[in-house]
Amino acid sequence: MSKPGPKPKAAQAQHAGIYKADVVKDVAESLGIANLPDAVSSALASDVEYRLHQVVEEASRFMRHARRTTLTTADVDLALRTLNIEPLYGHTPHAPSTFRRAVPFTHMASAGTVWFVEDEEIDFDRVLREEKIVIPKGVSWTAHWLAVEGVQPLVPENPPAVPREEPTTSAGAAVNGKSSPSKQQQQQQQQANQQNQPSQLVKQVLSRELQLYYTRLTSSLLPPSTSAADAAKRTAALASLRADAGLQALLPYLVKWVGEGAVGVLRDGADSEQDGRTLETLLDVVSAILRNSTLFIEPYLHQLLPTILSVLLHASLPRSHATHLRTAAAQSLGTLLTQHSATYPSLSPRIMKTLLVALLGSSTPGYNANPGTVNGFTMDTSGTPSADPRVSPKPLGTREGAIRGLVGIGKEAVRKGIVEGGGVRIVGEECASSRGEGADGVIEAVMMALETLQPPSDMPEALDPSQEEDTKLIGQLRELLGEFFTARVVNRGDRGWAAGIIVSVNG
């Protein structure tokens, strides 16, 4: 025999909870909703009871955390705020509501006892006479600059600048035969000084940790050593400078340390291997600082540039390190210009003018290197050689550094400064007069600059002076590069490279 199926329910069971469905109907009728179905009222009553349980449970948590056993209205308010429900205003534990018992209804004995909240009688005359209470502003957050690179901005949040107190004397007294200013005049002078001084310098004190970091960093970098342990320390120190984000307060000290180290080595001559390794380490420090994207380095550019340009344009560097030092300095200079030329538009022309003065200034007497303009500024004195015999020509080391610096700046600097400015012809004449003695570095730098203008061909084809087209090409090269470097380009045996140099210069 099969089991009988479930019996159909005749009617839905009544809601048996604390919050009755009749209360929901009464509330609905007060809002103008009549004839609310029993199913809807029962569902709403269940939901209201669930919400009440949720609020009471959340309020009990605040009660337990407060080490209390009595639930207060403040706990309920906090629970409502936690559940993102607007709290009930007017109910606080400091002013509890007063309930009064109503007089029983004689004609409705079954109504039971009725309690109500007694309303306080408010005297409007007294309220209007009392002082208005201003509601305080809520807790909020704001930001302002306490100090920017050691300078305290004049904003309302910062304390005002404290004027220096000077010793005061009596109004009629005389100091060293001169009458002292009155107190009113001193106050006026102090106010004028405060107006003229827009910011106050803030003395910066390094923390103990940064002082220890600075000591260990500098001792790991200098003096340079070739041992494996010291090389590992030096690599770790440079990696820290390149990536750490908490070195802003230490930046002025590092920049000053690099500048003093480079000046000290170059002043003593920089002839030994130890001096060469020291300069290489200092340039590595400059490169690491420039590559650290978390550092605000713009205020210290005027201190870094002399260090880079001094190493780049110094005439006598250690022979085994000279090429590497000048190349590293040129790369650092190019990186600096790439990062900050947009912020300081005059930075690139000023540096290029410095390099052109080092390349073209005091050249062979009687030769006008560039009577016009280079990169937008006139080369009236440095581009035109002086006939004064007391002025000695620039050393080849300085010219090599200037050429490598222009190569580091870019192709346009090479075209304007080295080729159109006549630097390649000046250097070629000096190399020819010295017969190549000690000129390997500058010759290599010029050839690198020409390769920057036009890369060599993958499949070079030699120039044939017997052909009219190649003869014309060699003549154009001679006008641009001079006899010395024209011979070097022709000996490379690359017709496409030679033609590309001419096209890149002439546009």
Summary of the structure (lengths in Angstrom):
residues: 507
radius of gyration: 43.4
end to end distance: 106.1
largest distance: 138.0
contacts: 1306
relative contact order: 0.04
helix: 54%
strand: 4%
